[in-house]
Amino acid sequence: MLAFPAVNLEYLAWVGLVPGLAVMRAAPTRREAAVRGWWFGAGYLLTAMYWLAPNIGPALLLVAVVMGCLWTVVGVAAWSFLHPPVTAARAAAAFAVVPSCWLTTEWIRSWQGLGGPWAVLGASQWQHPAVLALAGVGGVWLISFALVASNTALLIALAAKRSAVRLGGIAGALAAVAAGPVALALAAPVPAGQPLTIALVQPGLTSNAAVRLQRNEQLTASRAGRAGLFVWGESSVGYDLTTHPALLASIEHLSARARAEVLVDQDATNPAGAQSKQATLISATGIKGSYVKTRLVPFGEYIPFRSVLGWLTKISRAAPRNVVPGTGAHVLHVTLPDGRPLTIGVLICFESAFPDMSRVDADHGARVIIYQTSDSTFQNSWEPAQHAALSAVRAAETGRPVVQAALTGDSAAFDARGRTLAWAGTGYRGVLLVHLDLPPAWYRTPFDQIGDVVPWTAVAIAALAALAGLRREASSRRRARGQAMAPATESLTDTRLPG
C-alpha cells in the first residue's frame, strides 16, 4: 500500500507484488495456493482501508476476509502457471492469465453491491500522465493489468531456469512499463476549448452546520467576480432548502453578489424523514438543478443487510440509518457570467471511485467533472489524499478536466490528461481558484467509446484458463483411473497351462 497516497511510492506497484506472487507459486498444492491468495487479498484490503476502523469497527475485518476470497483465483493462477518447471509456454500464459485474474477481482469488487472499487492498483499511478495515458484507452483497468503483468514478468525472470525464458520475463516487464509512454505518444491531442475559472471553497473542519454555512458564504463573497462557478463541498448545507426559504434566498443573494452560480451540497432530512446527499445548483433566481448521490458508502451511509448487521451501530460509528440513494448520474446546466451555457457532470464523494459514472456524464456532454466531498471523518489519515488522487484517473479516462471540492481537504484539480493543476491539503482553509481549459463536448477518449472492454477481456481470459485447467484435471483423473485398473486386468488373465 506504500504505492498509494499519502506515501506515494508509486514505483513499488511495478515490483511490489513479486514477493506475494512468489509465495503463492511456492505453495505445495493448488488448494494451498488458493488459501495464500485469499489471505494476501484480505491483507491488501485491510491495509488499504485501515482508516475505516474507527467508523465501522470489526466490520472492516469482516469485509477484508470476505472480499479477500476473490484473490483465490490469483493464487491458483500463479501456482498453475509458475510452479516449477517454468517453461516458455507456461510463462507466456502466466503473463496474460495472472493479470487477468487480478483484474477480474478488481472489477467484481467494483460493483456497488460489493462495496466499490477502492484501492484499485492502477490508481497508484495518478501522478504520472505517461502511465495515465493507458486509462484513456482502457480505463484504470488497463493500468492495473500493466502493473500486474510487470510483476508477473519479473517473477518469471527470477523463477525460470532457462535463460531464454528469463530473458522473455525481462522483456515482458519492459513492455509493461513502456505501454503507458507508447499510449501517450500515440494519443491524439486534446482539442482546445474554452477557458473557465472554477472556485473550490474549502471552509475547514467544523461540526456546526450554521458555522459551516457561514464560512462557505464568507469565502465565496471574498472571491466575488473572480470565477465562473463556485463549488462547495459535500454537506456544505446541513438544511433542506425547500423547507428553509430564508437560507435559499441568502444563497441566491450570494450568487448575485458573486456574479456566478453556486453549486452547493445539501445533507439534510426532508419533511418525510428521508435523508439524502444532494448537489444543488443555485443562481440569483433560484434552484436550477440538482443531483442526488447514487452510490452510497457501505456502513458509512447505509448498512448492508441492516437486519443482520445493525448491531454494528452500537460499537462503531456505522450509519445509524440508511441514506436514500438517487437514480443515477446526470448532468447539470450552468449559465456562466457572460451568458454562455456550460454542461457539467456532478458526482458526490465516494462516486469518484467509479469509472462508469464519470463516463456517463462525459457521454451526456459534460465538459468538466465536479466531485463534492467532505472527508472530515478521516482527517489525519491517508484517505483524503487517496480520495483526491482518484480525480486524476477519472480525468485521464474521460478526457475532461476534473475538480474536487472538499469541506476539509483535500481539494484538487486536474487537466484533461490527469496532470495536477492545484491541490489543497487538510490544513488549508480558503478558496482554490482553478483555471481550466474545457475540451469540446463532442470529444471522446477511446475509453469513453469502448467502455469496459478491458475487464471483460480479462474475465474471458480467466474463464478460458479455468476451463482449460478443468479439462486438464479431468484428463489427468481419467489417466490415473486407467493406470489403476491395469494391474487388476492383468490379474484376471487365464494363466493355466494347456493340457
N, C-alpha and C positions, 0 to 999 in steps of 0.2 A: 504493500500500500504506500510505500515511500515514493512511488512514481506519481501519485496524485497530489493535488494541493492539500495542505499548505506546504508540504515539504518540497514537492515539485522536482524530485529526482527522476524526471520522466524517462531518461535513458535506460533506467533499470527495467522498464517494461519490455525492452527488446531482449533482455537476457535473464531477467529475474525469475522466470518460470522454469528455467532449466533444472534447478535442484528438485522442485516438486515433481516435474515430469520424470526425472531420473528415479525418484522414489517409487513412483507408480510402475515404471518399467521394470524395476528390480523385484517386484512382488513375486512370490513363488507360484501363485496361481492367478487366474483371471478374476476369481472372486475376491481375492485379497487386493488386487489392483483396483477393483471397483470400490472396495471399502476405503482404500487410501485416497482415491479420488473424492469420495464423499467427504472425508474429514478435511481434505485440502479445501474443498469448496466451502465447507462450514467455517473454517478458519478465515478464509478470504472475506466472506461476508461479515463475519463477526468483527474483524479489524476495520473493514471498510465503513461500517456503520456504528462504531463504538459510541458515538455521540448520542445515539438514541437511548442508551441505557437509562439515563435519569428519567426519561419520559415513559418508556414502555416496560422498563424493568425486565423481568425474566422472559417476557415475550421476545426480546431480542435474541436470546439463546434459542428459543423455540423456532423463530424464523430462520436463523442461521443453520440449524440442524436439519430442518425440513427442506429448505431450499438447497442446502448443500448436497442433497442426494442427486441433484441434476448433474453434478460433476462425476458421477459414477461412469458415465459414458466416456469422459475424458480419460479416466483411469484405465478403462477397458481398451480404448483405442491405443493409448501409449503402450500398454502391455502387449497387445496383439501384434503391433507392427514393429516395436522397437526392442522387445526382449531378444536375447541372443539366439541365433546369429542375425545381425542386421545386414540383410542382403540389399542389393541395389533396388530390386523390385519393391521390397517391403519399405525401404527408406522413402522411395518416391510416393508410395501410397500414404505413408505417415505424414508426409509434407502437405497432403491435401486433407486427409481424414482427421487428424488430431485438431487442426484449427477449425475444421467444420464442426466437430463435436463441441469444442469450446463455444463457438458462435451460436450453436443451437441452444446451449444452456442460457446464454445471454438473451437470446431472442425470446425464449419461453418465459423467463422471469421478467421480461419487459412488459408482459401483459398486465393490465391494471389489476385483474383479479388475483394475481400472484405477487403483487406488491410494487412492481415497477422497476425500471432499469437503472437503479443507482449503481455507481462504480463499474460501469461498462468499461472494459480495459482500454478501448480506443480513446475514451475521453481523457486519458492521462496525457495525450499529446496535444492538448489545447493550445500550448504556446508556440507551436511550430506550423506555420502556414504551409510549409513544404510537405508536411505529413497530412495536414488537414485537407490538402487537395484531394486525397482519397475519399474524404467524406462527401465532397461534391460529386463524386462518381457513384459511390455505393453506400453512402451514409457512414455513421460511426462504425457500422458493422464491418466495413471493408478495412478500416484501420485496425480493429480488433483481430481480424483474420491475418493481416500482415504481421502484427506483433507476435501472435502465437506461432505463425509459420516461421518467424525468425528464431524463436526459442526452440521449436521442434528441429529445425535445421542444425542449430548449434549442438543439440543433444545427439543428433546423428553423427556430426563431425567428431564428437567426443567418444561415442559408444561403438562406432563401426570399427572393424578390424582391418578391412581392405582400404588401401589408400584411395582408390577411385571413389569409393562410397564416401569417405571422409571429405574428399575434395568436392563431391556433389553437395554435401551438407553445407560446406562453407559457401559454395556458390548460391545455394538456396537462401542462406541468411543474407548474403549481399543483395540478392534480388528482392527480398522482402523489404530491406532497408531502402533500396533505390526506388521502390514503387511509387512512393509519395512524390519525390522530386521529379520523376518522369511524368506523373499525372499533372503536376503543376506546370511543367514545361509545355505539355500538350494542351492544357486548358485554354479555351478562348477567353480573352479579357472580358471582365465585367463591363457591360456598356455604361457609358457615362450617363448620369441622370441629373435630377435636380438636387440642390443643396438644401439641407434642413438642420436647424439647431433645435435640439431637444434638451429640456432641463429636467434632470433627475433629482428629485428632492429627497434628502436623507436627514430626517429630523433627529435621529438618535434615540436611545433607549428610554422609554417611559411606559409605565403600566396604566397611566391615567388617560382615558380616551379624550377628555376635554383638552388636556395639555398637549397631547399628540396632534389633535386637530389644529390647535392654535399655532404650534410650531410649524406645521405644514403651510398654514396660511401666511405666517410671517416670512418664511423663507421664500415662498412664491412671490409675495409682494416685493421682496428685496431685489428680485430679478425681473421686474415688470418690463416688458417690451424687448427683452433680450433673447426670447426663444419663441419658436413657432408652436410649441406644445409643451405643457408642463405635466410631468408624470410623478404621481405619488406612489408610495409603496403599498404592499398588501396590508389590509386592516388599518389604513390611514384614517378612515372614518368609521368610528365604532357605533354608528347610529344608522337606523333605517331612514333614509332621506325622504321616503314617501310619507312618513309619519312625523317628520321634523321639518316642516316647510321653512322655518326661520333659518335653519342651518343650510338648506338648499339655496335659499336666497342669498345667504352670505357668500357661498362659493360662486354663485352666479355673478355677484358684485365683484368678487375677486378676479374672475375671468375677464370681466370688463376692464378692470384696472391693469391686469397683466397683459391685456391686448392679445390674449391667446386662450385657447380652450384648455381645460384641466382634466386630466384622467385620474380619477380618484379610485379608491377601492373600499367598498363597504363590507364590514364584518359585523353583521347585526342580525337580530331576531325580528322577524316580521310579526304583525298582529296575530297571525295564526300559530305562532310559536315555532316556526321553522327557521333554522339558521343557515345562512349561505354566505359564500365569499363572492362578491360581485364587483367587477370593474365597471365604472360608470363614467362616461364622457359627458362633461358639463361645459356648456357655453354661457355666454352672458344672457341667453334667453331660456335656458333650462337644460334638461337632460336630453342629450342627442342619441344616446345608445348605451347598451350595457352588454356585458358578457358574464355569465355565471360559471365559476370554476367547476370543471367536469371531473378531472382526475384528482381524487382526494388522497391525502396522506394516510396510509394504513396505520391504525392505532392513534395517530395524531389528530385526525379529523373524523374518523369512524373506526369502529372495531369490527373486524370481520367475525361473523358468527357470534354476535354480541350475546346471544342467549347462552352460549357456552363459555365465552372468554370475557364476559362482562366483569368478572371479579378482578380483572387487572386494574380497573379504576380505583380499587381500594388500596392497592400497594404501589401505584405509579401515577404518572400524570397522563395516562391514556385518556382519549376523548370521553368526556362524561356523557355525551350524546352524539349521535351521528349528524354531520353536516349534510345538507341536501345538495346533491350534485346538479350541475347543469346538463344540457343536452348535447354538447359538442362544440368544437371550435367554430368560430365565425368571425368575420372581420367587422371593424367599426369604421365610420367615415368622418374624418376630421375636416373642418374648414380652416385653412391656415389664415394668418393675419392679412395676407394680401388677397384673400378670396379664393385661392386655388384649393381644389379638393385633394385630399390625401386618404388613401385606404391603408389602414393599419391592422396588423394582427395582434391581438391582446390575449395573453395567457397568464396564468397565475401560479407562482411558486413552483411546486413540485412538477408542474406540467412542462418545465424546461427540460426534464429528463426524457421526454417522449418525442422522438423524431417525427412521428406521424402527424402530430398536432401542428407543429410549425409548417410542415409541408402542406397541410390542408390550407392554412392561411395563405401561404405563397401561391397555391393553386387558385385561390379566390381573389387574387390581385393585391395582396398586401405588399407594400413596398418597404416596410420596416416591421420587424417583430419586436414586441414590447412585453417584457415579463415584469410583473409586480410581485414582490416577495417581502417577507418580514424577517425571518431567521433570528428574531430576538431570543427565541428559546435556546439557541445554540451558540451564543456568544462564547468566546474563548475556547472554541473547538475548531476542527478543520472543516466543519460543514459549510460555513459561509463562503469560504474560498472555493471549495469543491462545487458549490451551487452556482456561483457566478461564472466559473470556468466553463460550465456546460453551454453557456450562451455562445462562446466562441465556436463550438462544434455545430450548434444549430445554424450559426451564420454561414459557415462553410458549406453545410448541407444544402441550404436554401438559396445561397447567393444573395442574401438580404442582410443589411446591417441589423444587428440585434443589440438591444439595450436591456438592462435590468435595473429597476429602481427598488432599493431595499430600505425598509424603515431604519434599520440599524447597521446596514452593510452586510455583505459587500455589494455596492452598486458598481456597474461596469458597462462598457460599450465596446462593440467590435464592428469592424467594417465587413463588407460582403465576402471577404476572404477569411474572416476569422481573426484578423490582426487586431491587437488591443489598441483602442483609442483613448480610453480613460478607465480609471479604477479608483474606487474609494473604499478603504477598509472599514472595519467596525469602529475604529476610533474617530472617524470623520463625521462631522455634523455640518451640513450646508447644502449647497446646490451644485451639482455637477453639470456644467454646460458642455454639451457634446455636439460637434459639428459632423454631420453625416452627408454622404453622397448616395442618394437613393437611386438604384437602378430602375429602368422602366418596368412597368407591371408585367409586360409580356416575357421578360427574361426568365429562363428556367435552367437550372443546373441539370446534368444527367440524372442525379438522384431524384430531383423533382419529377422528372419524366418517367423513370423506370420504377421508382419506389423500392420495395423490399426484395428486389431480385437477388441480392447477395445472400441474405439469410435464408431465403427459400432454396437457393442453390446449395447452401451449406447443409440444410436439412436433407435435401435429396442425396448429397454425397454421404452423409452419415447413415441415412437409411439404406442405401445401396451397400455400404460397407457392412452394416449389421446383417443384411440378408446374405451377403457372401460369407460372412462368418458363420451364420447359422447353417448354411449349406455345407461348409467345410466340416462343421461339427457333426452334422448328420452323416456325412460320408465317412468320417472317422469312426463313428459308432458302428456303422454297418460293417466296415472292415474289421473292427475289433470283434464283432459278433461272429463274423465268418471265420476268423482265426481261432476263436474259442470253440467253434463247432468242429473244426478239422480233426483234432485228436479223437473226438467221440465217433466220428465217421470211420476212422481207421480201426477203432476197437471193435466195430461191428462187422468187419470184413471176415469172411469164412476162410480160416487158415488151415482147415483139416487137410491131411494128406489123402490123395486118392487111394482107393483100394479097400 
